[in-house]
Amino acid sequence: MPTLLVKNIHTLVTMNDSRQEIRNGALLVRDNVIEQVGTTQELPATADEVLNLQGQYLVLPGLVNTHHHFYQTLTRVVPAAQDGSLFTWLQTLYPIWANLTAEGVYISAQMAAAELLLSGCTTASDHLYIFPNDCTLDDEIQAMQAIGMRFHASRGSMSVGESQGGLPPDALVEAEADILKDSQRLIEQYHDNSRYAMVRLTLAPCSPFSVSRDLMRESAALARSYSGVRLHTHLAENQSDIDYSLHTFGLIPGDYAESVGWLGEDVWHAHCVKLSDESIVKFGKTGTGVAHCPCSNMRLASGIAPIRKMLDRGVPVGLGVDGSASNDAGNLLQEARTAFLLARVRDTEAAAMTARQVLEIATLGGARVLGREDIGSLAPGMAADFIAISLDRPQFAGALHDPVAAVIFCQTHQVDYSFINGKKVVDRGRLTTVELETLVEKTNKLAAAMVDG
């Protein structure tokens, strides 16, 4: 098995059990697994491949994105949807999303992944919940396999249309029997629960306002009949979400989730901006996770999620960039900095969130939310997923007394190197697995066709 030595690292942020930060650090990778971690002097002098970072780079575990809608990359900044809150925004975009095709799913997924990869993400979960025309989740999975990202594919669904009191148009919903049948097919075809798996499946009915209680319960039962298949949905995103839940189910969102069996270590919910204090306590006790999406929550004026309160009560929290049409970006470094700043604003307390705490959310936190024990830290036996950021750039001038905190305090947008499963996917700031200029051109062409109808 080939070996890779990364040496002369200015600071190696391990996120190991002792949260060790190693000056003049080094990593030795064998095939796709980290074999040794230490100082450059402690590790072997050579390997099959050597990357000498010459004391000018910070190396961290790859960042983990726990919530996204890749297809929305095709509908960023649509004029009619620029200023609406969640429900208005959705109702404006649903008819446009009805034009989505299999090619659109594939290209938008790669475009979203490219943006994530360049901003330090090595593992991503995506929530695809509309399947018009010839679209399937297979298209997205194959796109991720080609670009080289570690991927958690969420088979989303909508089954309650407008005629039944739901939010989406009837033309975009599916029969629940068909949803469950396809979910089982996808699990059996793609789900890999082994250590270092590159593809895992999640079942993800879209939201309380687009699926039935029966689908929530049956999806949970199906997922739990397979090892490692997790559950994901949107919950308590804004006040309209609360109002719908109370009107339709007679329950606030956290209680609704509990009533359909959607609390537990195999479940995580996106947003949770308006999650009640009582529900936060239940989430902490049951290990139910949260995908925190600060930029999207601001963009749609949903509010600021109480992340400090969640962490204090033991809730697993990871970061999510959310849909590229509700952000309208997919930059995980930017998301981490925003989460850091918003936590301080929400609590009017500068100590509410530290730079290292938000880096932990972006790495170990995301890994826990996705049920992974093989990513999120750099230690022997962990997957070789790591990123390197040059400290020799204007943003870090004057900040090298604490380069780790500088990654969050001093805004940086892009990584210089990224390795996933031991393979180099970003090399000196350029993607190695896809031709970016061509991908941008294809994305713009498909976006224009989709929006223009």
One Martini backbone bead per residue (centre of mass of N, CA, C, O) as a GRO file, in nm:
protein
  453
    1MET     BB    1   0.096   0.036   0.023
    2PRO     BB    2   0.088   0.354  -0.006
    3THR     BB    3   0.277   0.646   0.092
    4LEU     BB    4   0.234   0.950   0.299
    5LEU     BB    5   0.420   1.257   0.354
    6VAL     BB    6   0.361   1.520   0.588
    7LYS     BB    7   0.575   1.804   0.633
    8ASN     BB    8   0.646   2.088   0.788
    9ILE     BB    9   0.424   2.186   0.982
   10HIS     BB   10   0.345   2.447   1.152
   11THR     BB   11   0.032   2.344   1.226
   12LEU     BB   12  -0.120   2.063   1.388
   13VAL     BB   13  -0.462   1.984   1.395
   14THR     BB   14  -0.607   1.705   1.545
   15MET     BB   15  -0.866   1.656   1.736
   16ASN     BB   16  -0.803   1.495   1.963
   17ASP     BB   17  -0.857   1.411   2.284
   18SER     BB   18  -0.636   1.660   2.357
   19ARG     BB   19  -0.617   1.879   2.137
   20GLN     BB   20  -0.367   1.870   1.963
   21GLU     BB   21  -0.088   2.098   1.883
   22ILE     BB   22   0.163   2.079   1.623
   23ARG     BB   23   0.472   2.175   1.584
   24ASN     BB   24   0.628   2.067   1.326
   25GLY     BB   25   0.453   1.868   1.173
   26ALA     BB   26   0.321   1.525   1.097
   27LEU     BB   27   0.219   1.282   0.839
   28LEU     BB   28   0.127   0.932   0.805
   29VAL     BB   29   0.019   0.757   0.515
   30ARG     BB   30  -0.174   0.454   0.446
   31ASP     BB   31  -0.337   0.495   0.187
   32ASN     BB   32  -0.642   0.586   0.380
   33VAL     BB   33  -0.458   0.596   0.650
   34ILE     BB   34  -0.355   0.694   0.950
   35GLU     BB   35  -0.043   0.609   1.116
   36GLN     BB   36   0.105   0.894   1.185
   37VAL     BB   37   0.174   1.135   1.457
   38GLY     BB   38   0.383   1.439   1.465
   39THR     BB   39   0.683   1.525   1.432
   40THR     BB   40   0.914   1.544   1.193
   41GLN     BB   41   1.139   1.398   1.366
   42GLU     BB   42   0.956   1.137   1.445
   43LEU     BB   43   0.925   1.074   1.158
   44PRO     BB   44   0.977   0.969   0.876
   45ALA     BB   45   1.173   1.091   0.604
   46THR     BB   46   1.001   0.898   0.409
   47ALA     BB   47   0.811   0.822   0.101
   48ASP     BB   48   0.639   0.777  -0.178
   49GLU     BB   49   0.510   1.052  -0.076
   50VAL     BB   50   0.600   1.408  -0.057
   51LEU     BB   51   0.493   1.685   0.157
   52ASN     BB   52   0.644   2.001   0.175
   53LEU     BB   53   0.544   2.283   0.386
   54GLN     BB   54   0.778   2.471   0.508
   55GLY     BB   55   0.630   2.612   0.764
   56GLN     BB   56   0.341   2.751   0.603
   57TYR     BB   57   0.118   2.550   0.732
   58LEU     BB   58  -0.209   2.456   0.802
   59VAL     BB   59  -0.344   2.159   0.962
   60LEU     BB   60  -0.661   1.992   0.917
   61PRO     BB   61  -0.940   1.863   0.940
   62GLY     BB   62  -1.189   1.794   0.765
   63LEU     BB   63  -1.475   1.926   0.682
   64VAL     BB   64  -1.832   1.914   0.782
   65ASN     BB   65  -2.136   1.870   0.597
   66THR     BB   66  -2.487   1.839   0.722
   67HIS     BB   67  -2.627   2.054   0.504
   68HIS     BB   68  -2.796   2.028   0.180
   69HIS     BB   69  -2.880   2.156  -0.172
   70PHE     BB   70  -2.739   2.114  -0.462
   71TYR     BB   71  -2.955   2.195  -0.684
   72GLN     BB   72  -2.963   2.510  -0.595
   73THR     BB   73  -2.726   2.611  -0.772
   74LEU     BB   74  -2.935   2.677  -1.020
   75THR     BB   75  -3.101   2.907  -0.804
   76ARG     BB   76  -2.946   3.161  -0.764
   77VAL     BB   77  -3.068   3.471  -0.721
   78VAL     BB   78  -3.360   3.484  -0.770
   79PRO     BB   79  -3.539   3.760  -0.785
   80ALA     BB   80  -3.823   3.656  -0.659
   81ALA     BB   81  -3.637   3.516  -0.399
   82GLN     BB   82  -3.465   3.735  -0.234
   83ASP     BB   83  -3.714   3.849  -0.006
   84GLY     BB   84  -3.803   3.581   0.124
   85SER     BB   85  -3.929   3.375   0.324
   86LEU     BB   86  -3.952   3.050   0.344
   87PHE     BB   87  -4.239   2.999   0.215
   88THR     BB   88  -4.216   3.202  -0.018
   89TRP     BB   89  -3.957   3.094  -0.137
   90LEU     BB   90  -4.063   2.811  -0.203
   91GLN     BB   91  -4.314   2.895  -0.381
   92THR     BB   92  -4.131   3.030  -0.598
   93LEU     BB   93  -3.935   2.767  -0.665
   94TYR     BB   94  -4.092   2.511  -0.729
   95PRO     BB   95  -4.154   2.560  -1.041
   96ILE     BB   96  -3.853   2.559  -1.116
   97TRP     BB   97  -3.773   2.275  -0.998
   98ALA     BB   98  -3.955   2.116  -1.207
   99ASN     BB   99  -3.703   2.142  -1.431
  100LEU     BB  100  -3.544   1.920  -1.333
  101THR     BB  101  -3.265   1.712  -1.412
  102ALA     BB  102  -3.030   1.475  -1.427
  103GLU     BB  103  -2.810   1.667  -1.520
  104GLY     BB  104  -2.863   1.877  -1.300
  105VAL     BB  105  -2.791   1.700  -1.062
  106TYR     BB  106  -2.498   1.637  -1.143
  107ILE     BB  107  -2.380   1.925  -1.187
  108SER     BB  108  -2.469   2.059  -0.920
  109ALA     BB  109  -2.315   1.864  -0.738
  110GLN     BB  110  -2.031   1.933  -0.845
  111MET     BB  111  -2.044   2.235  -0.789
  112ALA     BB  112  -2.093   2.217  -0.486
  113ALA     BB  113  -1.842   2.042  -0.425
  114ALA     BB  114  -1.628   2.236  -0.527
  115GLU     BB  115  -1.686   2.460  -0.323
  116LEU     BB  116  -1.639   2.286  -0.073
  117LEU     BB  117  -1.350   2.187  -0.126
  118LEU     BB  118  -1.219   2.478  -0.142
  119SER     BB  119  -1.343   2.521   0.177
  120GLY     BB  120  -1.260   2.224   0.336
  121CYS     BB  121  -1.442   2.000   0.244
  122THR     BB  122  -1.476   1.622   0.276
  123THR     BB  123  -1.774   1.602   0.400
  124ALA     BB  124  -2.113   1.530   0.275
  125SER     BB  125  -2.453   1.626   0.304
  126ASP     BB  126  -2.747   1.552   0.106
  127HIS     BB  127  -3.084   1.696   0.024
  128LEU     BB  128  -3.293   1.514  -0.186
  129TYR     BB  129  -3.663   1.591  -0.256
  130ILE     BB  130  -3.668   1.603  -0.577
  131PHE     BB  131  -3.826   1.406  -0.876
  132PRO     BB  132  -3.832   1.509  -1.160
  133ASN     BB  133  -3.858   1.353  -1.432
  134ASP     BB  134  -3.524   1.191  -1.448
  135CYS     BB  135  -3.473   1.189  -1.145
  136THR     BB  136  -3.207   1.076  -0.923
  137LEU     BB  137  -2.990   0.981  -0.671
  138ASP     BB  138  -2.777   0.849  -0.852
  139ASP     BB  139  -2.666   1.104  -0.987
  140GLU     BB  140  -2.533   1.216  -0.727
  141ILE     BB  141  -2.354   0.980  -0.645
  142GLN     BB  142  -2.188   0.972  -0.911
  143ALA     BB  143  -2.076   1.260  -0.884
  144MET     BB  144  -1.920   1.207  -0.615
  145GLN     BB  145  -1.741   0.975  -0.711
  146ALA     BB  146  -1.594   1.149  -0.932
  147ILE     BB  147  -1.486   1.388  -0.727
  148GLY     BB  148  -1.413   1.255  -0.420
  149MET     BB  149  -1.637   1.265  -0.204
  150ARG     BB  150  -1.756   1.232   0.099
  151PHE     BB  151  -2.088   1.064   0.123
  152HIS     BB  152  -2.424   1.168   0.225
  153ALA     BB  153  -2.721   1.034   0.109
  154SER     BB  154  -3.042   1.188   0.085
  155ARG     BB  155  -3.362   1.052   0.076
  156GLY     BB  156  -3.591   1.243  -0.017
  157SER     BB  157  -3.936   1.386   0.045
  158MET     BB  158  -4.274   1.432  -0.096
  159SER     BB  159  -4.648   1.378  -0.008
  160VAL     BB  160  -4.775   1.675   0.065
  161GLY     BB  161  -4.982   1.872  -0.087
  162GLU     BB  162  -5.191   2.132  -0.127
  163SER     BB  163  -5.460   1.955  -0.130
  164GLN     BB  164  -5.352   1.843   0.178
  165GLY     BB  165  -5.199   2.106   0.326
  166GLY     BB  166  -4.946   2.162   0.191
  167LEU     BB  167  -4.684   2.334   0.022
  168PRO     BB  168  -4.646   2.177  -0.220
  169PRO     BB  169  -4.701   2.091  -0.520
  170ASP     BB  170  -4.848   1.816  -0.650
  171ALA     BB  171  -4.630   1.768  -0.885
  172LEU     BB  172  -4.386   1.714  -0.644
  173VAL     BB  173  -4.514   1.459  -0.544
  174GLU     BB  174  -4.522   1.138  -0.384
  175ALA     BB  175  -4.572   0.826  -0.332
  176GLU     BB  176  -4.511   0.646  -0.050
  177ALA     BB  177  -4.451   0.369  -0.175
  178ASP     BB  178  -4.233   0.475  -0.371
  179ILE     BB  179  -4.040   0.593  -0.166
  180LEU     BB  180  -3.982   0.328  -0.007
  181LYS     BB  181  -3.883   0.159  -0.244
  182ASP     BB  182  -3.645   0.345  -0.327
  183SER     BB  183  -3.502   0.349  -0.057
  184GLN     BB  184  -3.433   0.048  -0.050
  185ARG     BB  185  -3.273   0.038  -0.311
  186LEU     BB  186  -3.048   0.240  -0.230
  187ILE     BB  187  -2.941   0.097   0.014
  188GLU     BB  188  -2.872  -0.178  -0.134
  189GLN     BB  189  -2.678  -0.035  -0.352
  190TYR     BB  190  -2.493   0.193  -0.161
  191HIS     BB  191  -2.465   0.119   0.128
  192ASP     BB  192  -2.182   0.185   0.361
  193ASN     BB  193  -2.084   0.068   0.696
  194SER     BB  194  -1.797   0.091   0.676
  195ARG     BB  195  -1.500   0.181   0.732
  196TYR     BB  196  -1.436   0.453   0.520
  197ALA     BB  197  -1.675   0.527   0.380
  198MET     BB  198  -1.803   0.703   0.084
  199VAL     BB  199  -2.106   0.574   0.113
  200ARG     BB  200  -2.416   0.691   0.251
  201LEU     BB  201  -2.744   0.648   0.386
  202THR     BB  202  -3.045   0.853   0.399
  203LEU     BB  203  -3.352   0.932   0.548
  204ALA     BB  204  -3.555   1.237   0.418
  205PRO     BB  205  -3.804   1.373   0.496
  206CYS     BB  206  -3.840   1.699   0.454
  207SER     BB  207  -4.114   1.796   0.624
  208PRO     BB  208  -4.394   1.872   0.805
  209PHE     BB  209  -4.512   2.036   0.529
  210SER     BB  210  -4.460   1.749   0.316
  211VAL     BB  211  -4.545   1.516   0.521
  212SER     BB  212  -4.636   1.241   0.686
  213ARG     BB  213  -4.651   1.053   0.963
  214ASP     BB  214  -4.625   0.780   0.824
  215LEU     BB  215  -4.358   0.839   0.673
  216MET     BB  216  -4.189   0.888   0.920
  217ARG     BB  217  -4.228   0.608   1.051
  218GLU     BB  218  -4.151   0.425   0.804
  219SER     BB  219  -3.868   0.542   0.762
  220ALA     BB  220  -3.760   0.465   1.038
  221ALA     BB  221  -3.803   0.161   1.014
  222LEU     BB  222  -3.629   0.119   0.763
  223ALA     BB  223  -3.360   0.235   0.860
  224ARG     BB  224  -3.352   0.040   1.128
  225SER     BB  225  -3.309  -0.229   0.938
  226TYR     BB  226  -3.028  -0.088   0.904
  227SER     BB  227  -2.696  -0.038   0.919
  228GLY     BB  228  -2.633   0.315   0.943
  229VAL     BB  229  -2.905   0.436   0.887
  230ARG     BB  230  -3.030   0.754   0.870
  231LEU     BB  231  -3.197   1.057   0.995
  232HIS     BB  232  -3.364   1.338   0.814
  233THR     BB  233  -3.464   1.689   0.874
  234HIS     BB  234  -3.672   1.951   0.915
  235LEU     BB  235  -3.670   2.193   1.203
  236ALA     BB  236  -3.764   2.474   1.345
  237GLU     BB  237  -3.692   2.724   1.144
  238ASN     BB  238  -3.961   2.896   1.202
  239GLN     BB  239  -4.259   3.036   1.280
  240SER     BB  240  -4.422   2.896   1.054
  241ASP     BB  241  -4.342   2.613   1.142
  242ILE     BB  242  -4.478   2.625   1.415
  243ASP     BB  243  -4.766   2.693   1.322
  244TYR     BB  244  -4.811   2.441   1.150
  245SER     BB  245  -4.771   2.230   1.374
  246LEU     BB  246  -4.997   2.328   1.558
  247HIS     BB  247  -5.233   2.314   1.348
  248THR     BB  248  -5.186   2.008   1.244
  249PHE     BB  249  -5.076   1.851   1.534
  250GLY     BB  250  -5.068   2.004   1.820
  251LEU     BB  251  -4.746   2.062   1.795
  252ILE     BB  252  -4.443   2.108   1.851
  253PRO     BB  253  -4.171   2.008   1.681
  254GLY     BB  254  -4.031   1.837   1.902
  255ASP     BB  255  -4.288   1.669   1.971
  256TYR     BB  256  -4.337   1.561   1.692
  257ALA     BB  257  -4.075   1.405   1.662
  258GLU     BB  258  -4.131   1.220   1.904
  259SER     BB  259  -4.413   1.098   1.799
  260VAL     BB  260  -4.241   0.962   1.531
  261GLY     BB  261  -3.939   0.868   1.627
  262TRP     BB  262  -3.726   1.147   1.600
  263LEU     BB  263  -3.533   1.033   1.829
  264GLY     BB  264  -3.175   1.006   1.835
  265GLU     BB  265  -2.856   0.898   1.730
  266ASP     BB  266  -2.991   0.858   1.418
  267VAL     BB  267  -3.061   1.175   1.440
  268TRP     BB  268  -3.108   1.478   1.232
  269HIS     BB  269  -3.160   1.836   1.235
  270ALA     BB  270  -3.248   2.117   1.064
  271HIS     BB  271  -3.169   2.422   1.240
  272CYS     BB  272  -3.346   2.483   1.514
  273VAL     BB  273  -3.417   2.787   1.588
  274LYS     BB  274  -3.715   2.711   1.753
  275LEU     BB  275  -3.622   2.544   1.980
  276SER     BB  276  -3.703   2.437   2.268
  277ASP     BB  277  -3.586   2.387   2.579
  278GLU     BB  278  -3.712   2.105   2.616
  279SER     BB  279  -3.603   1.990   2.346
  280ILE     BB  280  -3.305   2.027   2.401
  281VAL     BB  281  -3.294   1.830   2.634
  282LYS     BB  282  -3.389   1.582   2.467
  283PHE     BB  283  -3.163   1.587   2.263
  284GLY     BB  284  -2.933   1.543   2.466
  285LYS     BB  285  -3.037   1.270   2.594
  286THR     BB  286  -3.064   1.123   2.288
  287GLY     BB  287  -2.855   1.239   2.061
  288THR     BB  288  -2.979   1.458   1.892
  289GLY     BB  289  -2.918   1.629   1.605
  290VAL     BB  290  -2.762   1.935   1.455
  291ALA     BB  291  -2.793   2.158   1.178
  292HIS     BB  292  -2.607   2.444   1.138
  293CYS     BB  293  -2.741   2.743   0.939
  294PRO     BB  294  -2.659   3.062   0.951
  295CYS     BB  295  -2.682   3.193   0.665
  296SER     BB  296  -2.967   3.098   0.595
  297ASN     BB  297  -3.109   3.215   0.846
  298MET     BB  298  -3.045   3.505   0.762
  299ARG     BB  299  -3.149   3.519   0.468
  300LEU     BB  300  -3.457   3.422   0.581
  301ALA     BB  301  -3.516   3.543   0.868
  302SER     BB  302  -3.532   3.310   1.107
  303GLY     BB  303  -3.268   3.333   1.285
  304ILE     BB  304  -3.099   3.223   1.591
  305ALA     BB  305  -2.949   2.965   1.702
  306PRO     BB  306  -2.901   2.793   2.024
  307ILE     BB  307  -2.598   2.666   2.043
  308ARG     BB  308  -2.489   2.699   2.330
  309LYS     BB  309  -2.727   2.554   2.463
  310MET     BB  310  -2.691   2.286   2.318
  311LEU     BB  311  -2.402   2.219   2.408
  312ASP     BB  312  -2.459   2.235   2.720
  313ARG     BB  313  -2.681   1.978   2.666
  314GLY     BB  314  -2.542   1.765   2.451
  315VAL     BB  315  -2.578   1.848   2.161
  316PRO     BB  316  -2.528   1.758   1.850
  317VAL     BB  317  -2.312   1.969   1.639
  318GLY     BB  318  -2.328   2.097   1.309
  319LEU     BB  319  -2.256   2.204   0.990
  320GLY     BB  320  -2.445   2.406   0.738
  321VAL     BB  321  -2.508   2.556   0.419
  322ASP     BB  322  -2.722   2.469   0.260
  323GLY     BB  323  -2.881   2.594   0.020
  324SER     BB  324  -2.768   2.775  -0.262
  325ALA     BB  325  -3.062   2.948  -0.245
  326SER     BB  326  -3.022   3.013   0.098
  327ASN     BB  327  -2.730   3.183   0.122
  328ASP     BB  328  -2.559   3.171  -0.173
  329ALA     BB  329  -2.355   2.947  -0.055
  330GLY     BB  330  -2.057   2.690  -0.014
  331ASN     BB  331  -1.881   2.796   0.250
  332LEU     BB  332  -1.738   2.653   0.531
  333LEU     BB  333  -1.555   2.872   0.644
  334GLN     BB  334  -1.775   3.089   0.651
  335GLU     BB  335  -1.972   2.934   0.834
  336ALA     BB  336  -1.790   2.922   1.082
  337ARG     BB  337  -1.758   3.226   1.127
  338THR     BB  338  -2.060   3.289   1.153
  339ALA     BB  339  -2.119   3.108   1.396
  340PHE     BB  340  -1.923   3.251   1.586
  341LEU     BB  341  -2.055   3.537   1.572
  342LEU     BB  342  -2.357   3.467   1.635
  343ALA     BB  343  -2.321   3.354   1.918
  344ARG     BB  344  -2.237   3.632   2.034
  345VAL     BB  345  -2.484   3.792   1.954
  346ARG     BB  346  -2.714   3.629   2.086
  347ASP     BB  347  -2.564   3.646   2.389
  348THR     BB  348  -2.397   3.898   2.440
  349GLU     BB  349  -2.111   3.712   2.429
  350ALA     BB  350  -1.779   3.665   2.364
  351ALA     BB  351  -1.763   3.366   2.518
  352ALA     BB  352  -1.978   3.181   2.366
  353MET     BB  353  -1.744   3.157   2.131
  354THR     BB  354  -1.479   2.993   2.002
  355ALA     BB  355  -1.265   2.908   1.760
  356ARG     BB  356  -1.220   2.611   1.853
  357GLN     BB  357  -1.517   2.534   1.886
  358VAL     BB  358  -1.598   2.574   1.585
  359LEU     BB  359  -1.395   2.369   1.474
  360GLU     BB  360  -1.523   2.131   1.621
  361ILE     BB  361  -1.798   2.146   1.485
  362ALA     BB  362  -1.671   2.120   1.182
  363THR     BB  363  -1.571   1.824   1.266
  364LEU     BB  364  -1.658   1.644   1.512
  365GLY     BB  365  -1.952   1.732   1.506
  366GLY     BB  366  -2.021   1.630   1.222
  367ALA     BB  367  -1.938   1.337   1.269
  368ARG     BB  368  -2.149   1.279   1.490
  369VAL     BB  369  -2.405   1.349   1.330
  370LEU     BB  370  -2.318   1.116   1.104
  371GLY     BB  371  -2.188   0.863   1.261
  372ARG     BB  372  -1.867   0.918   1.285
  373GLU     BB  373  -1.538   0.751   1.382
  374ASP     BB  374  -1.328   0.823   1.111
  375ILE     BB  375  -1.368   1.134   1.149
  376GLY     BB  376  -1.243   1.476   1.259
  377SER     BB  377  -0.950   1.352   1.298
  378LEU     BB  378  -0.583   1.332   1.368
  379ALA     BB  379  -0.518   0.986   1.381
  380PRO     BB  380  -0.459   0.684   1.435
  381GLY     BB  381  -0.703   0.521   1.219
  382MET     BB  382  -0.784   0.751   1.053
  383ALA     BB  383  -0.889   0.917   0.809
  384ALA     BB  384  -0.741   1.075   0.516
  385ASP     BB  385  -0.871   1.381   0.616
  386PHE     BB  386  -0.727   1.685   0.487
  387ILE     BB  387  -0.604   2.024   0.536
  388ALA     BB  388  -0.439   2.315   0.375
  389ILE     BB  389  -0.317   2.640   0.492
  390SER     BB  390  -0.188   2.925   0.411
  391LEU     BB  391   0.000   3.180   0.599
  392ASP     BB  392   0.094   3.334   0.322
  393ARG     BB  393  -0.134   3.576   0.373
  394PRO     BB  394  -0.301   3.863   0.430
  395GLN     BB  395  -0.506   3.758   0.654
  396PHE     BB  396  -0.240   3.664   0.851
  397ALA     BB  397  -0.123   3.921   0.908
  398GLY     BB  398  -0.037   3.940   1.249
  399ALA     BB  399  -0.149   3.613   1.341
  400LEU     BB  400   0.090   3.390   1.420
  401HIS     BB  401   0.045   3.355   1.734
  402ASP     BB  402  -0.262   3.227   1.621
  403PRO     BB  403  -0.346   3.035   1.359
  404VAL     BB  404  -0.600   2.886   1.447
  405ALA     BB  405  -0.781   3.132   1.513
  406ALA     BB  406  -0.735   3.280   1.236
  407VAL     BB  407  -0.926   3.109   1.059
  408ILE     BB  408  -1.173   3.263   1.197
  409PHE     BB  409  -1.108   3.566   1.245
  410CYS     BB  410  -0.959   3.546   0.961
  411GLN     BB  411  -1.071   3.567   0.659
  412THR     BB  412  -1.106   3.262   0.473
  413HIS     BB  413  -1.194   3.075   0.160
  414GLN     BB  414  -0.931   2.884   0.101
  415VAL     BB  415  -0.760   2.609   0.006
  416ASP     BB  416  -0.460   2.433  -0.096
  417TYR     BB  417  -0.525   2.151   0.044
  418SER     BB  418  -0.676   1.817  -0.028
  419PHE     BB  419  -0.764   1.515   0.150
  420ILE     BB  420  -0.931   1.202   0.046
  421ASN     BB  421  -0.866   0.899   0.131
  422GLY     BB  422  -0.553   0.984   0.043
  423LYS     BB  423  -0.650   1.191  -0.179
  424LYS     BB  424  -0.585   1.440  -0.406
  425VAL     BB  425  -0.822   1.724  -0.467
  426VAL     BB  426  -0.625   1.959  -0.373
  427ASP     BB  427  -0.379   2.163  -0.563
  428ARG     BB  428  -0.289   2.463  -0.510
  429GLY     BB  429  -0.613   2.548  -0.542
  430ARG     BB  430  -0.677   2.291  -0.725
  431LEU     BB  431  -0.860   2.079  -0.887
  432THR     BB  432  -0.819   1.718  -0.977
  433THR     BB  433  -1.128   1.590  -1.066
  434VAL     BB  434  -1.203   1.869  -1.216
  435GLU     BB  435  -1.310   2.102  -1.457
  436LEU     BB  436  -1.405   2.404  -1.358
  437GLU     BB  437  -1.474   2.577  -1.607
  438THR     BB  438  -1.670   2.371  -1.735
  439LEU     BB  439  -1.861   2.349  -1.493
  440VAL     BB  440  -1.953   2.642  -1.491
  441GLU     BB  441  -2.069   2.646  -1.776
  442LYS     BB  442  -2.283   2.423  -1.733
  443THR     BB  443  -2.432   2.555  -1.499
  444ASN     BB  444  -2.523   2.816  -1.643
  445LYS     BB  445  -2.686   2.676  -1.865
  446LEU     BB  446  -2.886   2.520  -1.680
  447ALA     BB  447  -2.991   2.762  -1.517
  448ALA     BB  448  -3.117   2.916  -1.752
  449ALA     BB  449  -3.314   2.691  -1.840
  450MET     BB  450  -3.462   2.657  -1.567
  451VAL     BB  451  -3.562   2.955  -1.516
  452ASP     BB  452  -3.688   2.996  -1.816
  453GLY     BB  453  -3.827   2.701  -1.899
   0.00000   0.00000   0.00000
